[in-house]
């Protein structure tokens, strides 16, 4: 067995890392059309009878009936000579009453104005640099008032059009420039985790310092912002809890102490006690969280190169509890190789599962039972080493409890190394498709779980003097291969993966590039895969 290798600092780490209608009708009828009622005109009385000649004077003729009021009584005829007095003229017949004027017709109610047309929704903002939201539809004009009717209600205001999509085409898109601090110290051991809004947080080491930065979106772009000062250390692994708390596990510069720290908004603060070596250097840590927010951390420890083992502890919110005995999980050795040696995931019921390479190219996967007891999960596919890889097997668990494993399954003299994946059926490991290989011999690799609960694997592959990173997505029946994320270069290594809330894959890796005017310095590149 060998101790921790002294390879350059670009080693892999685990990423855990949206009518009112009018009531104004005039209920009072309009003015009557007919005039007010009137009686007929008064009848005119008959003229007085003429003086009777000798005889009786005839009575005055009755007044004709007036059409209005009764005629006046006839004047009494004067007595004829010797004749009897003339008879009093009968009263004129009363004129018939004038006809009552008919009632004026009631003005018909004015028709209620129809409701104003609803304003149509604003047109969706066209994709642009910042895809502005479409303007709100204009408010429908109020219906005009009908004659005597109430005004129609105003049309509803059209909703604002949806915002544009920033005009981003499908494929990989870099988030800012490659990240590096020192013009002379190369970056290594990248780690990635995503905040609840999908913004990445990354960490890496340069020399004896760990740097942590957060992507701060601004419109359709953004910038990397430091999360406090650097932390002195050799290697780290990031995680964001379901509550959005950023946590980092750090191996000290001397590789003899492990500390888990939490971001308080200003700086990283230790969570409980640190873990110290039993006498040998500590290997890169792995960290996981369950649905309740409880953290589990795993690391390589031991008393010497021939006595290294896996240690695990769990944080309950107040203190750490050891889940492994001093001799380690399953009391099994860890084969010495470069980079990440142990990975960890947690089942939906909160049981940690760890995977690591052991002797004779075997892969051990174990699930926590209770106390410090663990049980081995079947006979996992072999883990080959010797391809210059910076990690051992990767274990991941989906929300349904399915356990997946990625490992370097093939290698040997004259053969290309490649990564394979498998699923634990409950009794045995079942291979998922065939070898994952595109351009050449595989080197480093990582695995995450998509929103569909299926694994996504990334590896870096070497072909001649050129390296490239490829990703593979399991559909349930076969592997799909999106375009490579990294530009082919002389050094593309240590991929780490995460999936954002919308299902987009986010990757970070080490790439040898020009940073701050220096040539050939390793830096952390980050990109997001747009569908």
C-alpha positions in Angstrom: 0.0 0.0 0.0 1.1 3.6 -0.6 0.4 6.8 1.2 -1.4 9.7 -0.3 0.3 10.5 -3.6 2.2 13.6 -4.4 0.6 14.2 -7.8 0.0 17.9 -8.8 -2.8 19.5 -7.1 -5.5 18.8 -9.7 -7.2 15.9 -7.9 -10.9 15.2 -8.0 -13.3 15.7 -5.2 -16.9 14.9 -4.7 -19.5 17.3 -5.8 -22.5 17.3 -3.8 -22.1 19.6 -4.9 -43.4 30.6 -11.9 -67.4 43.0 -15.8 -68.0 45.1 -13.6 -71.3 45.9 -15.5 -72.9 49.3 -15.3 -75.5 49.9 -12.7 -76.3 53.4 -13.9 -79.5 52.5 -15.8 -82.1 55.3 -15.3 -85.0 53.5 -13.7 -87.2 56.8 -13.9 -89.1 56.8 -17.2 -88.4 59.5 -19.7 -90.9 62.4 -20.0 -94.4 61.4 -21.3 -95.0 61.8 -25.0 -98.6 63.1 -24.6 -99.7 66.5 -23.1 -101.4 66.7 -19.7 -105.3 65.8 -19.7 -107.8 68.7 -20.5 -111.7 68.9 -20.6 -113.7 70.1 -23.7 -114.5 73.8 -24.3 -117.8 75.2 -22.7 -121.0 75.0 -24.9 -122.5 78.5 -26.0 -126.1 79.2 -24.7 -129.0 79.8 -27.3 -130.0 83.4 -28.0 -133.1 84.8 -26.3 -136.5 84.1 -28.2 -137.9 87.0 -30.2 -140.9 88.9 -28.9 -144.0 86.8 -29.7 -146.4 88.4 -32.1 -149.8 88.5 -30.3 -149.4 84.8 -29.5 -147.2 83.1 -27.1 -143.6 83.7 -28.0 -141.9 80.5 -28.7 -139.3 79.5 -26.3 -135.8 80.0 -27.1 -134.2 77.2 -28.9 -132.2 75.0 -26.6 -128.5 75.8 -26.7 -126.6 73.2 -28.7 -124.7 70.9 -26.5 -121.4 72.3 -25.9 -118.5 70.0 -26.3 -117.2 71.3 -23.1 -119.2 72.7 -20.2 -123.1 72.9 -20.3 -124.7 75.7 -22.4 -126.0 78.7 -20.5 -129.8 78.8 -19.8 -131.8 80.5 -22.7 -132.9 84.1 -21.9 -136.6 84.3 -20.9 -138.6 85.7 -23.9 -140.3 89.0 -23.4 -144.1 88.8 -23.1 -145.9 89.4 -26.5 -148.4 91.9 -26.6 -151.2 90.3 -24.9 -149.6 87.0 -25.2 -148.4 84.8 -22.4 -145.0 85.1 -21.3 -142.7 83.1 -23.4 -141.6 79.8 -22.0 -138.2 79.8 -20.4 -135.7 78.3 -22.8 -134.5 75.0 -21.8 -131.0 74.8 -20.6 -128.5 73.9 -23.3 -127.4 70.4 -23.2 -124.1 70.0 -21.4 -121.3 69.4 -23.7 -119.7 66.0 -23.5 -116.6 65.9 -21.5 -113.4 66.4 -23.5 -111.5 63.2 -24.2 -108.7 62.5 -21.7 -105.3 62.9 -23.3 -103.7 59.5 -23.7 -100.8 58.7 -21.4 -97.5 59.5 -22.9 -95.6 56.4 -23.9 -93.0 55.4 -21.3 -89.5 56.0 -22.6 -87.9 52.6 -23.1 -84.9 51.8 -21.0 -81.6 52.5 -22.7 -79.7 49.4 -23.7 -76.8 48.5 -21.3 -73.5 49.2 -22.8 -71.7 45.9 -23.6 -68.6 45.1 -21.6 -65.4 46.4 -22.9 -63.3 43.7 -24.6 -60.7 42.1 -22.3 -57.2 43.4 -23.1 -55.2 40.7 -24.8 -52.2 39.3 -22.9 -48.9 41.1 -23.6 -46.8 39.4 -26.2 -44.0 37.3 -24.8 -40.8 39.2 -24.7 -38.5 38.1 -27.4 -35.3 36.4 -26.4 -32.6 38.9 -26.0 -29.6 39.5 -23.9 -31.8 40.0 -20.9 -35.1 38.9 -22.4 -37.4 41.7 -21.1 -40.9 40.6 -20.1 -43.6 41.4 -22.6 -45.5 44.6 -21.9 -48.9 44.2 -20.2 -51.9 44.1 -22.6 -53.8 47.5 -22.8 -56.9 47.7 -20.6 -60.0 47.1 -22.6 -61.9 50.4 -23.1 -65.2 50.7 -21.1 -68.4 50.0 -23.1 -70.2 53.1 -24.1 -73.4 53.9 -22.1 -76.6 52.7 -23.9 -79.4 55.2 -24.1 -80.5 55.2 -20.5 -78.4 52.1 -19.8 -75.4 51.8 -17.6 -71.9 51.9 -19.0 -70.2 48.6 -19.8 -67.5 47.5 -17.4 -63.9 48.1 -18.4 -62.1 45.3 -20.1 -59.6 43.3 -17.9 -56.0 44.3 -18.2 -54.0 41.9 -20.3 -51.3 40.0 -18.3 -47.7 40.7 -18.8 -46.0 38.5 -21.4 -43.5 36.0 -20.1 -39.8 37.0 -20.0 -37.4 36.1 -22.8 -35.0 33.1 -22.4 -31.8 35.1 -22.8 -31.4 33.8 -26.2 -29.2 30.9 -25.0 -28.8 28.1 -27.5 -28.6 24.5 -26.5 -25.2 23.0 -25.5 -22.6 23.9 -23.0 -22.2 27.5 -21.8 -19.3 28.7 -19.6 -20.1 30.5 -16.4 -17.6 33.2 -16.3 -13.9 32.8 -16.9 -11.8 29.9 -15.5 -11.1 30.4 -11.8 -7.6 30.7 -10.3 -6.0 33.0 -7.8 -2.3 32.6 -7.9 -0.4 33.2 -11.2 2.0 30.4 -10.3 0.0 27.9 -8.2 -2.3 25.6 -10.2 -5.8 24.8 -9.1 -6.8 21.3 -8.1 -9.3 19.2 -6.2 -12.4 21.0 -7.5 -15.8 20.5 -5.8 -19.2 21.8 -6.8 -22.6 22.2 -5.1 -25.7 24.2 -6.1 -27.7 26.7 -4.1 -31.5 26.3 -4.0 -31.9 28.7 -7.0 -29.4 26.6 -9.0 -26.4 29.0 -8.6 -23.2 27.0 -8.3 -20.7 27.2 -5.4 -17.2 25.9 -6.1 -14.1 25.2 -4.1 -10.6 24.2 -5.1 -7.1 24.2 -3.6 -4.0 26.2 -4.6 -1.0 25.3 -2.6 -2.1 25.1 1.0 -5.2 27.3 0.6 -8.8 26.4 -0.2 -10.8 29.0 -2.2 -14.6 29.1 -2.2 -16.6 31.2 -4.7 -20.3 31.5 -5.4 -21.9 32.4 -8.8 -23.9 35.5 -8.5 -26.4 35.8 -11.4 -27.0 39.2 -13.0 -29.6 39.1 -15.8 -28.4 36.6 -18.3 -24.8 36.6 -17.0 -23.2 36.8 -13.6 -19.9 36.8 -11.8 -17.9 34.7 -9.3 -17.9 36.2 -5.8 -15.6 35.1 -2.9 -17.3 33.5 0.1 -15.1 34.9 2.8 -11.3 34.5 3.0 -9.6 31.4 1.9 -9.3 28.4 4.3 -5.9 26.9 5.0 -6.1 23.3 3.8 -5.1 20.6 1.4 -8.4 19.4 -0.1 -12.1 20.0 0.4 -15.6 18.9 -0.6 -18.7 21.0 -0.8 -22.3 20.4 -0.1 -25.5 22.5 0.1 -28.2 21.2 2.5 -31.9 21.2 1.6 -32.3 24.4 3.7 -29.7 26.1 1.5 -26.8 25.9 4.0 -23.4 25.7 2.4 -21.1 23.2 4.1 -17.5 22.3 3.4 -15.3 19.5 4.7 -11.6 20.4 4.8 -8.5 18.3 5.3 -5.8 20.5 6.9 -2.6 21.5 5.2 -0.7 18.9 7.2 -3.3 16.3 6.2 -3.8 15.3 9.9 -7.1 17.0 10.7 -10.6 17.0 9.2 -12.9 19.9 9.9 -16.5 20.4 8.7 -17.5 24.1 8.5 -20.7 26.0 7.7 -21.2 29.3 5.9 -22.9 31.9 8.2 -23.2 34.6 5.6 -19.8 36.2 6.4 -17.4 33.3 7.1 -17.2 29.6 7.5 -17.6 28.4 11.1 -16.7 24.9 12.4 -19.4 22.5 13.1 -18.5 20.8 16.3 -15.2 19.1 16.9 -12.5 18.2 14.4 -11.3 14.7 13.5 -7.6 13.9 13.9 -5.5 11.2 12.3 -4.8 8.0 14.1 -1.2 8.3 13.0 -1.3 8.4 9.3 -2.4 11.2 6.8 -6.0 11.7 6.2 -7.4 11.2 2.6 -9.8 13.5 0.8 -13.2 13.5 2.5 -16.7 12.9 1.1 -19.9 14.4 2.5 -23.6 13.8 2.1 -26.9 15.0 3.6 -30.2 13.3 4.1 -33.7 14.8 3.6 -33.8 16.1 7.2 -30.5 18.0 6.9 -28.4 15.6 8.9 -24.8 15.4 7.5 -22.6 12.4 7.1 -18.9 12.6 6.4 -16.5 9.9 5.4 -12.7 9.9 5.0 -9.7 7.7 4.8 -7.7 7.2 8.0 -5.3 4.7 9.5 -2.2 4.1 11.4 0.0 3.5 8.3 0.1 2.6 4.6 -0.9 -1.0 5.3 -3.6 -0.1 7.8 -5.8 2.5 6.2 -9.5 2.3 6.6 -12.8 4.2 6.1 -14.2 6.3 8.9 -17.7 7.8 9.0 -19.4 10.2 11.4 -22.9 11.8 11.5 -23.9 15.4 12.6 -27.2 15.6 14.4 -27.3 19.4 14.6 -25.3 19.6 17.8 -22.5 17.1 17.7 -20.8 14.4 15.7 -21.4 10.7 16.4 -18.9 8.1 15.1 -20.6 5.4 12.9 -17.5 3.3 12.5 -15.1 1.5 14.8 -11.4 2.5 15.0 -10.6 -0.3 12.5 -13.0 1.3 10.0 -16.0 0.2 8.0 -16.0 -3.6 7.5 -12.5 -3.5 9.0 -11.4 -3.4 5.4 -8.3 -1.9 3.8 -8.2 1.0 1.4 -6.0 0.5 -1.6 -3.6 3.4 -1.9 -4.0 5.5 -5.1 -4.2 9.1 -6.0 -7.1 11.5 -5.3 -10.5 10.7 -4.0 -10.7 7.2 -2.5 -14.1 7.2 -0.8 -17.6 8.4 -1.7 -20.7 8.5 0.3 -24.5 8.8 -0.2 -27.5 8.5 2.0 -30.7 6.5 1.5 -34.1 8.1 1.8 -34.4 6.5 5.3 -31.1 8.2 6.4 -28.7 5.3 6.1 -25.2 6.2 4.8 -23.7 4.1 2.0 -20.0 4.3 1.3 -17.8 2.9 -1.6 -14.1 2.6 -1.9 -11.4 0.5 -3.7 -9.7 -2.3 -1.7 -7.2 -4.9 -2.5 -7.1 -7.1 -5.6 -9.0 -4.4 -7.6 -12.2 -5.1 -5.6 -14.8 -2.5 -4.9 -16.5 -2.5 -1.6 -19.9 -0.9 -1.0 -21.3 -1.0 2.5 -24.5 0.3 4.1 -24.8 1.5 7.7 -27.0 -0.6 10.0 -26.7 0.8 13.5 -24.0 1.7 16.1 -20.8 1.0 14.2 -22.2 -2.0 12.2 -22.2 -2.0 8.4 -23.3 -4.6 5.9 -21.7 -5.3 2.5 -23.8 -4.8 -0.6 -23.1 -7.6 -2.9 -20.0 -8.1 -5.0 -19.5 -4.8 -6.8 -17.8 -4.4 -10.2 -14.0 -4.2 -10.0 -12.2 -0.9 -9.7 -9.1 -0.7 -11.9 -6.3 1.8 -11.2 -3.4 2.8 -13.2 -5.0 5.2 -15.7 -3.8 8.2 -13.8 -7.2 8.6 -12.3 -7.8 10.9 -9.4 -10.7 9.0 -7.8 -12.1 5.7 -6.7 -15.6 4.4 -7.2 -18.6 6.8 -6.9 -21.9 5.8 -5.2 -25.1 7.8 -5.6 -28.7 7.2 -4.4 -31.9 8.6 -5.9 -35.1 9.6 -4.1 -36.6 6.1 -4.6 -33.7 4.5 -2.8 -32.0 3.0 -5.9 -28.2 2.7 -5.4 -25.9 3.3 -8.4 -22.2 2.8 -8.7 -19.6 4.1 -11.2 -16.1 2.7 -11.4 -13.1 2.2 -13.7 -14.3 -1.3 -14.8 -11.7 -2.2 -17.5 -8.1 -1.7 -17.9 -4.8 -3.4 -18.5 -1.8 -3.5 -20.7 -2.5 -2.3 -24.2 -6.2 -1.7 -23.4 -8.1 1.6 -22.9 -9.4 2.2 -19.5 -13.1 3.0 -19.4 -15.9 3.8 -16.8 -18.9 1.5 -16.2 -22.0 1.9 -14.2 -24.2 -0.5 -12.3 -27.4 -0.5 -10.1 -27.9 -2.6 -7.0 -31.0 -4.8 -7.3 -31.2 -5.6 -3.6 -29.2 -8.7 -4.0 -26.6 -8.1 -6.8 -25.1 -5.4 -9.0 -26.6 -5.1 -12.5 -24.5 -3.4 -15.2 -26.1 -0.4 -17.0 -25.3 -0.8 -20.7 -21.7 -1.1 -21.9 -18.4 0.7 -21.5 -18.6 4.5 -21.4 -15.9 5.6 -23.9 -15.8 8.1 -26.8 -12.3 9.4 -27.6 -9.7 7.4 -25.7 -8.7 6.0 -22.4 -10.7 7.2 -19.4 -8.9 9.0 -16.6 -11.1 10.8 -14.0 -14.9 10.5 -13.6 -17.9 11.5 -11.5 -21.6 10.6 -11.3 -24.7 12.5 -10.2 -28.5 11.8 -10.4 -30.8 13.6 -12.7 -34.3 14.8 -11.8 -35.6 11.6 -13.4 -33.8 9.6 -10.8 -31.3 8.2 -13.4 -27.5 8.5 -13.3 -25.4 10.9 -15.3 -21.7 10.2 -15.6 -18.8 12.4 -16.7 -15.3 11.3 -17.5 -12.1 12.8 -19.0 -10.6 10.8 -21.8 -7.1 11.1 -23.3 -6.4 10.6 -26.9 -2.8 11.2 -27.8 -1.7 14.5 -26.4 -5.3 15.9 -26.1 -7.8 15.5 -23.3 -11.5 16.0 -23.4 -14.5 15.7 -21.0 -17.6 13.7 -22.0 -20.9 13.2 -20.3 -23.2 10.2 -20.5 -26.9 10.2 -19.5 -28.7 6.9 -18.7 -32.3 6.8 -20.3 -33.3 3.6 -18.5 -32.3 1.5 -21.5 -29.1 3.1 -23.0 -26.6 5.9 -22.6 -27.0 9.2 -24.4 -23.9 11.3 -25.0 -24.2 15.1 -25.1 -21.4 17.2 -26.7 -18.1 17.4 -24.8 -18.0 20.1 -22.2 -14.4 21.0 -22.2 -12.4 22.3 -25.1 -9.8 19.8 -26.1 -6.5 20.6 -24.4 -3.4 19.2 -23.0 -4.9 18.8 -19.6 -8.6 18.4 -18.8 -9.2 16.5 -15.6 -11.2 15.9 -12.4 -14.8 16.5 -13.5 -17.4 17.1 -10.8 -21.2 17.2 -11.5 -24.4 18.6 -10.2 -28.0 19.0 -11.5 -29.9 22.3 -11.0 -33.6 22.6 -10.1 -34.7 22.8 -13.7 -32.7 19.6 -14.6 -29.7 21.2 -16.3 -26.4 19.6 -15.8 -23.7 21.8 -14.3 -20.0 20.7 -14.4 -16.7 21.9 -13.1 -13.3 20.5 -14.0 -9.6 21.4 -14.1 -8.3 22.8 -17.3 -4.9 24.0 -18.2 -5.5 27.5 -19.6 -4.3 31.1 -19.6 -5.3 32.9 -16.4 -4.1 36.3 -15.2 -1.6 36.5 -18.0 0.1 33.2 -17.1 0.4 30.3 -19.5 -0.1 26.7 -18.5 -1.7 27.2 -15.1 -4.5 24.9 -14.1 -7.8 26.6 -13.3 -11.4 25.6 -12.5 -13.8 25.8 -15.5 -17.5 25.7 -14.9 -20.2 25.3 -17.5 -24.0 24.6 -17.7 -25.6 22.3 -20.3 -28.6 24.1 -21.8 -31.2 21.7 -23.3 
